[in-house]
Amino acid sequence: MDNNNNNNNNNNNNNNNNNNNNNNNNNNNNNNNEDISLAKDNISKDFDNNNNNNNNNNNNNNNNNNNNNNNNNNNNNNNNNNDNNLTKSTDENKEQEQVKRRLSFQNLDNHPMNTVSKNQAHNAYTFQAFDQKDVRTGAYPKLSIDLFGTSKEIPQIFHEMKQQIGEKRANRPSSPTQYLSTIQSSTTTVQKQQAKSIAETLSIKDIFNPPTTTTTTATPASTSTSSTNTIGKGENHNAIIQGADVVIPPTKKEISGGEHTPIEMKPMGQTAELSKKDKSATKQKASEYDVNEHELTLEQISEKFTTNINSNDPSLSSGLTQSLANELLIRNGKNVLKPPKEIPWYVQLGKCFTNFFMILLEVAGALCFLAYGLDTEQRVNLYLACVLYAIVIFTCLLTFSQERQTGNIMKSFKNLLPQSCRVIRDGSETKVKVEDIVVGDIVMCQAGDKVPADIRIITCNGMKVDNSSLTGESDAQSCTVTCTDDNPLETHNLAFCGTLVMDGSARGVVIRTGSNTLIGKIADLASNTEQTETTLQIEIKRFVHFITALGITMGLIFFIIGFAVGIKPIQNLINVLGLIVANVPEGLPSTITACLTVTARRLSKRNVYSKKLESIETLGSITLIASDKTGTLTQNRMTVSHMWYDNTIVRAIENGGTIGRQLFDISTPTCAALLNVGACCNRADFDRLLEGNMERPIENRLILGDASESAILRLCHTIEDIEISRAKNPKVFEIPFNSTNKWQLSIHKLPNDQQQSTARILYMKGAPEIIFEKCSKLMINGKELEIDEKIKNDFIQAYEALGSMGERCLGFAQLLLDNENTVPNDMYDAQTLNFPMTGLTFVGLCSLLDPPRENVPFAVHQCKTAGIKVIMVTGDHPITAKAIAKKVGIISSPTAEDIALERGIPLSQVDDSEVKAVVLHGGQIRELTDADWDRVLSKSEIVFARTSPQQKSQIVENAQKRKEVVAVTGDGVNDSPALKKADIGVAMGIVGSDVAKETADIILLDDNFASIVAGIEEGRIIFDNLKKSIAYTLSHAVPEVAPFLLNIISGIPLAVTSFLILCIDLGTEMAPAISLAYETGEKDIMNRKPRVLGKDHLVTTNLLSYSYLQAGPIEAIISFLNFFLVLAHHGFPPHSLPGTTNDYFFEGCEDFLGFKSDYQVEALRQAQTAYFMTLVTCQFFNLITNRTRVVPLWSHKILSNWYINIGLIIEAGICAFVVYTPFVHTIIESASVPGLFWAYPLPMIFCLFSWNEIRKRIAYDRPDWKISSSLGF
């Protein structure tokens, strides 16, 4: 009882300590809420308080953990006292306690993180780029599986498979890891030499003796909430070492299943139940995928797959040999999914015949056959039916061919984006194609990658994967090296093919490839894919329905009128069919398909890959582009240009771009230390397995790593072989760079000649101002001096001098960790940061030159003239960002700081109305109000520097609130929230991560900003060309409908037959309408303001006005003029024609004006043919003048579109064929026309041509005139 009382007192004291620590944390957090200023103020600002506060927080958290551990140990002692099993503390108990603390089991159980989700508690510290708002709104990118589409069935099948596998494993008599599904697994990432050290500490008896105590069984809710198992000081739990895996062994009762309560596995995110047939098929697939690699030790994995895995230090594993990998690739095949079942070509062709227009023509043909059946003497009905069906077949074949061509072009884009990944073969890292991955390969995954196959994780550094494509859930899952569940679909030490790495990094052994992967099994079952229509297709579909409804309604009305006035039923039906056909633009589907095909082909030539053509339509409406700097505006070919050490700026290359600078001196101790930090705190390396790579000059070698680290690697390797440099200082721990912290850290062993027992050295590099604020000393001539105000000012001046040259700067620092500051067995933890993070020694700066792309300034100028605002959003320092922005033309006006400096006045006295350019630091964004955003975004030239991913999303969101249509460029996983939020997300095809490519709408195959401008231009061109084609096609509607109206209303003989109308709509008009899709952009296409989405529709009132009220009536008047001239030439003046349609002008009719029926029929046929050829001639010139919508025709490139010329030749050829071919006269009842009647309408046609050009000038050159707004379309 005394012991119990003492323990209770200890608990109270510990609780008090916890409260004190919590208060300290609150105070420290309050101190952190400081304002961040711009540019050099941000550099010179003292952040020592923040660093101290962070250290205090870490210390307090550690105190909390220790106190909690003491509480648990005390509780365990109480229980043991009650059972009379308590023993006194001995040296052996202390040693076991030290081992357990090193395993971090108690730390995990009692850590404050046990209140968060299971996934987070399992994982090491991760630098999550997404904020909680992004998580709640589902901003994680959703994987779209290109090979078989995005199917709603996939999450259903996944959860059904998971349930089937879970039930099967739950019924097993004895499972080595069955206990894992019933407890909260407390695991830690085991890294270098940890497993070996643990095994050496624990005795063989401790490892393999069965435990005797009972583990707390989790409730079903433990699948989503944390219910951790405590390993107390007096408990008999032991850790089982499986290669590099550390797990808690089950109790006998758990293995026997005494009180085992299986967790009910309910599918999450399902929308509907699978059918019995699908469930049966899923059950079969589940049995096929019931893997057990997640339960095996690393030795067993190595033996099973004949791959080299270092069980003591998995990061040193050699993987497969190249020869064995080649053999496995030949034996097992490529790592590709089974291609989805494509729609057969005959089904696609059949869909063309079921197009609404085609159905209309097919019904018309059937009615003509019916009319011929009722009156076989009227053979014209038979001919008409045959022609209709011939045209249907030709049009469908043409449309089918173009659709297949478009599909092939879009598929070919994927070949331009080959998937590759990093693997370890023969002990060296190399990059291979994903399709060449084989079972047993050790692959390396990092944030932004797509998992190339199903892998068993062997090392993990805070990796999280997005499984939303499988589970339907947006939360990213943390990965571990330990088995956390006996169900392979639940455990965290497996990652599945096709999922996206959202954070951290890991290495894994490939256990399944191709169709044997989980997604491969599901792909066989998920066959129903969603196909969405683009906005363009929806708008055209509405227009088609409107036109068709108009034509059918008009046909029915005039059918009733014709029946009332006594027109014969068969003739009345033929007239109505002609009226409907005249209203409907039957060639429009082929025109649209051709337009999309042309656009896809042009985009491929201009290195723009659009996942959906809808994206190109939207891209044509962009009003603001938020662009990255590195790799997009610049060449992403970095070179270390300058260095700053010993308070001196020196050149790092011979042509450093500055006069009077000396070349760096490697003999100086500070320079040697700077290069050593750059060589060791660096993840880049040469691709040593690439044949001939190491024989190339250093500047031409392929390097695996980003551009900045590659540049530093090249410089360091010229001084000393990088392998030798790194062998002197072996790396034992690392935290990779990320855009949130803006620094990278690594801990290394000291060289042999400086070995001091367990002493280590810490290297850090990153944003200079952040690194500098973590330092308390500066290295000068190899000696460490305390940083004072003078040193701070010298640093700021050097930083500004390098940044003003447009060079990216990196700061380098180091800290010697003596025996007191090191951690036993190098078990450094990125979560608790159990190593110093302040008090470092600043070594120096390196500046990297990344020149702008040559065509970027012109592209930026194009955007400005097109009414598109280009802003830079970068993580670089404001000085560097401003210098590059000036070089590429984003900034051409002075900022407020420039104006104040030039006038010698305070910044506060600068009139904001004079300022057109602004450079904003990311730290200021969080303080901006709505009024501030209005002011900032109203500026014409904007640069956002030192921004985080969350701030990038905030910029996009605020721009969209102000009615901007935003395009965002990005290449990293942290850019995916902004890419998703933007109207158009643009990813980089070369340096872009897989996550960014999945999230984006458009991929630039050459990573060039100018390609975005090309995409915008194509978006405007496709919209322009469709407008032109529709305006041209609809122009012949009025002259085709007018003859039927006059025939029914006034009884004038029909000026054009249904046969001749079909010859126009499906003959002479088809080729010219399609040829407009190939038209190049007008010279002012990039000088116009962006069209307003939702207002500037494809088919507008002005366009219908042009076709129906301007061009159409003019063409009808000219055609009727020639019709009446021909009849008058044959002796039938116009005033004698009304009321003659029922009594004259057909075979066997009475004489009219002294002329026999044969003469009347011949005269009418010549007049009808003259009407036809006049209308075709009008459309001939209408096509020419419609090649431009805004600019004058003579300023356009006349010979730029040879398809137009071919279309005109086809149009003229068909017209001449109809007019002058004798056997055609018999079929369609036409006649030859004297050549004189070709000349009569020419002056009037010139009037049509002239009016259209005058209309353009009034509409676009005189916008102040009231009539202008109604003339442009």
Summary of the structure (lengths in Angstrom):
residues: 1273
radius of gyration: 38.7
end to end distance: 94.2
largest distance: 138.9
contacts: 4403
relative contact order: 0.08
helix: 52%
strand: 13%
